[in-house]
Amino acid sequence: HSQASDDTMNSSDSSRIMGATAAIYSSYLEHSRIDMQAEDANVYVARALRLVIQNVLAQLSATLVVTISARHLGTAQWFEYMMNNLVDSWRMTAVQLLRFRPDSGHTSVPGRKRVNLLLVDSYGGLLDTNIAVDNADFDDPDYYFIFLQTRDPLIPEELRQILDHCLANFWLHCNVMVQTAEVDVLVYTYYPYTAGRCQEAHPVLVNRFDGSRWLTNSSMFPDKLGQMHGCPLTVLTWHQPPFVELVLDAASGDVRAAGFEIQLVRHLASRLNFSLELANLALLRPEAYRLADGAHEGPIERVSLLGLPLGLHRLDISIFQLLQRSANLSMGYFRKTARRNQLLTTPMSYYSASLVAVLQLERYRLGSLTLLVFPFEVSVWLLLLLALVIHLGLYLPCWRRRIVAGREGEADGGGLQVVGLLLGAALARLPRAWRHRLIAAHWLWASIPLRVSYQSLLFHLIRLQLYNTPSFSMDQLLAEGFQGICNANTRRLLLEMPQLAGSPDSIQALDTPSDWIVLEALQRNTNRKIFAVANQDVVMSFLHSSSHPNAYHVVRQPVNVEYAGIYMPKHSYLYEKVDEIVRRLDAGGFIHAWRRASFVAHRREVVQQTNRRYINHAKLSGIYMVMAAMYTLAGLVFVGELLFRRWS
C-alpha cells in the first residue's frame, strides 16, 4: 500500500513538472515566436542578415539604425528573437535600436538616420516608422536595407508598395529582402530609369543568398543613375545671359538655348544619358520681392507653406514645381540663399562672384577752378602771391611820384609788367630805373621754369582727366548721400546684410533680372548721385564693351559674395551624381573655360549690337565751343579797334 502511494506521488510530481515545463515553453514560444518556422530557417535568415551588416552596412557608416516595426505582435516578437541572434554582428558599430509594436505606444525619435536596417511585416509597418520625415531635410544620400517578412501571396503587393514609397521619397539606395516559404532569401531593388520605364519603381532581383554567401559579387547598392536611357528631365530656366540665353528661332518657332549653364546641363545629359525638357519662365516684378515690415519670408519661400495661391507669378510657380517634385532641375543664375537651401537641395556651387558697387566718376571730376589751381600746392600759390604783392609794392611809390610830377605818360608799366612777365607776355619797353630792370630780369628768369612747369602739369592733368579720391566702400557711398540701384534678386540678398536691413530705401530694385540693364540705367543717369550693385563679371564685361570704360569706378571693397548653383527638389536622388560630376568638371577647369567663353561671346555680341566704339564730333563739342568763343572775342576786339581809330 505504501509503495502504491509513492508511485502515485511520483507520477503526480512528474505531471506537474511536465505541465510547468510545457507552460514555460509555451510562454517562450509566445514571446519569441520561433515556432513561426523551423530553427534552421531562422539561422539561415540570421546568417544572411549578418553578412549584410558586416560586409555592407558597417562599411557605409560607423552608426547603424535598426528599426523593428510590425503591426502583428507575433511577428514583432519574432523580429526581436532574430535580433538576439545578430548581437555578435555589431562588433565596433554603434547601433540605435527602435521598436514599433502594436501593444505599445509610438514614441518619435527625431534625428538623422543615414544607414538603416528595417525589419517590417508590411508596408504599413514601414509607414509607422515615419523615417521619411526624419530624413527629408537632409541632402546627402541615405541607405535603406528593408527585411520584409510576410506570407508568400502578400509579398508582390507589399514589395511594390514599399518600392513605390522609396521612389516617392527619393530613397535611391533602397533594397528589400524577402524570405519565401522555401527559405529562399532574395534581395530586390528598383531602377527609377530603365529602357522601358521612366520614373517607376519596378522590382528587380539583384542578389540571392545560398546559405554561406551572397551570389552577386557586385555592390549591394548598385549605381542606378549611370544610365538613364534617355528619360526626360524637366529643367526650369529663363533668359539670363550669359548664364542662360534663350533665343527664338523665327523659322521653326523653337527656342534655342545657349550659355555656360546650358553647356553644363547638356554635359550632364550626355554623361547620364537623359533628355532635356526646358521650361521657360519669367521673373517676378520687384514689388513681389519686397518683404513686408517684420517679415522674414518672401513669396518664393511662403509658397511652400501656404500652397499655390491665385495670381502667382511664374517664378513662384517654378519654385512650387520644385517643392512639389514635378520638376527635376532649375538653372539660370539661381543664387544660393539660406532659405532656398532649406527648402531645396543644391550640389556644389559651380559659380561664385563678388557683388561690387559701380558709379560714374563724373561726380568726382575736378571743377574748372580746382583744375587751374591743382598743379601747385596751396603753399606755392601763397608764396607766389606774396612775391607779386612785394614787387607791386616796390613799383607803387615810383608810380605815385611820377603822377605828382605830371609825368604819368612816362610810366613804363611798372607792376603790370611783372604780371605780364609772370603770364609770359613780352616787355613793350625796358624800365629806365636800374632796380626796375633788375626786378624785371628776376621775374623773367624765375617765371620761365615756373610757367613751363605749370603749363605742362596743367596739360597733363587735362589729358588724364583726374578726379577726386572716390569712396572705397558702399557704406561711404551711402553716407555721402548716394542711392543704390540693382535688380530685384540682388536687392533681396543685400537686405539680409545688417548695414542695410535698417535702411531698405537706400537700395532700389529695377524691374529687370539683368545686371547689364542696371548698368545701362547707371550710364543714362549722369546727373543723379546713384551707384549700381552688380555681379563683378558682368561689370567687367560691361566696362570692356563700353566706349569710355575709364568713366566708371568700381568700389574697391566688395559688397557681398554670391554663389550660384543647380537647385532640385529636397532630398533628390540626383544630388549625389550631379554633385560628383560638377566637382570633377570644376577640378578639371571645364566650368571655368565655359564661363569665360560665354562671357566673352556675350560681350562681343553686345559690342556688335551697340557699336559704341567710335569717335564722333559730339565728343569734341567742348573744344569747338571754346575755339568759337575765343574767335568771337578776337573778332569783337578787332572790330572795336577799327571803329575807335576811325572815330579818333
Sequence and secondary structure as in RCSB ss.txt:
>XXXX:A:sequence
HSQASDDTMNSSDSSRIMGATAAIYSSYLEHSRIDMQAEDANVYVARALRLVIQNVLAQLSATLVVTISARHLGT
AQWFEYMMNNLVDSWRMTAVQLLRFRPDSGHTSVPGRKRVNLLLVDSYGGLLDTNIAVDNADFDDPDYYFIFLQT
RDPLIPEELRQILDHCLANFWLHCNVMVQTAEVDVLVYTYYPYTAGRCQEAHPVLVNRFDGSRWLTNSSMFPDKL
GQMHGCPLTVLTWHQPPFVELVLDAASGDVRAAGFEIQLVRHLASRLNFSLELANLALLRPEAYRLADGAHEGPI
ERVSLLGLPLGLHRLDISIFQLLQRSANLSMGYFRKTARRNQLLTTPMSYYSASLVAVLQLERYRLGSLTLLVFP
FEVSVWLLLLLALVIHLGLYLPCWRRRIVAGREGEADGGGLQVVGLLLGAALARLPRAWRHRLIAAHWLWASIPL
RVSYQSLLFHLIRLQLYNTPSFSMDQLLAEGFQGICNANTRRLLLEMPQLAGSPDSIQALDTPSDWIVLEALQRN
TNRKIFAVANQDVVMSFLHSSSHPNAYHVVRQPVNVEYAGIYMPKHSYLYEKVDEIVRRLDAGGFIHAWRRASFV
AHRREVVQQTNRRYINHAKLSGIYMVMAAMYTLAGLVFVGELLFRRWS
>XXXX:A:secstr
 HHHHHHHHHHHHHHHHHHHHHHHHHHHHHHH GGGS HHHHHHHHHHHHHHIIIIIHHH SEEEEEEE SSHHH
HHHHHHHHHHTGGG TT EEEEEEE TTS      S   EEEEEESSHHHHHHH HHHHHTT  S  EEEEEE  
 GGGHHHHHHHHHHHHHHTT  EEEEEEE TT  EEEEE  SB SS BS    EEEEEE SSSBS  S SS   S
S  TTEEEEEEE  BTTTBEEEE TTT  EEEESHHHHHHHHHHHHHTEEEEEEE     HHHH   TT    HH
HHHHHH   TT  HHHHHHHHHHTTS  EE SS B  HHHHHHSB  S SEEEEEEEEEEGGGGB  HHHHHHTT
S HHHHHHHHHHHHHHHHHHHHHHHHHHHTT GGG   THHHHHHHHHT   SS  SSHHHHHHHHHHHHHHHHH
HHHHHHHHHHHHHHT B    SSHHHHHHTT EEEEEHHHHHHHTTSHHHHT GGGEEEES S HHHHHHHHHH 
 SS EEEEEEHHHHHHHHHHSS GGGEEE SS SEEEEE  BBSTT THHHHHHHHHHHHHHHTHHHHHHHHHHH
HHHHHHHHHH      GGGGHHHHHHHHHHHHHHHHHHHHHHHHHHH 
